[in-house]
Amino acid sequence: MRFFLVSLVVVAGLYLLLVALAYGFQRSLLYFPDQYVLSEKELGEVRFDTVDIVIEGSGELISLWRPPTDESKPVIVHFHGNGGSVAARLSIYQAMAQEGAGVLAVGYPGYGGNSGAPSEDALYASAQANYDWLIAEGYGADRIVIAAQSLGTGVATWLASRNEASGLILEAAYTGMDDMAQRQFSLLPAKLLIKDRYRSIDRIQKIDMPLSWIHGTNDDLIPFAMGQRLFDAAQEPKIAHPIRNGGHNDLWMRGIDALIRSDAERFASGG
């Protein structure tokens, strides 16, 4: 009996230590920034510029910008996933702008050489500041399309719940990062421990703009069923684009750029 009790105490202590480590290092498990900074030559080759966005508490952040070719084209403000930076996604932004759309690729605190550290509040502040920059530049909300992938869908959903836009495009969206954490760390009380919750499921019903949802049916990171739950909770009008056999990181190789361009054009034209 004594051996059993001692073993129980040791196991309980190790479990509590694991919980404490998960809580203390959770942002290191969520955010994987790349610090690569694009050169002027690299940006010039793809016809993008950098813009400095001032964020209270994070200093000056760099986003990437290509203006629309004319006043009939949408302006897409895009929020990327938890890994890399805007520098790693130049081909994606080029594809979005292929037919003349404007693209503002939002830089995050702590990513791509930007100051600050990533967190839910920091990414929300960056989102609002980038949106405000577009408005100050004279682009009306009726031309702005909010788009995002993976982690960024939580940021985009927050922004869309607080601002006007012509539409919202979510790629590989989740209900909340607390739900994702519990799925990834099922033996821990992850849902209770997580700091950055990104509760899109609590905001999606408040969003009054057209929604496009894109999700791979074989996504093994963010389950298709989770994205479906978020989509089902959203208001009409909305359209779903299930990508048959698509995973989490291969959707752009399956031609979703055409879906995004088409939906952005339709949203901005009021269609």
Summary of the structure (lengths in Angstrom):
residues: 271
radius of gyration: 19.8
end to end distance: 72.6
largest distance: 79.1
contacts: 911
relative contact order: 0.13
helix: 44%
strand: 19%
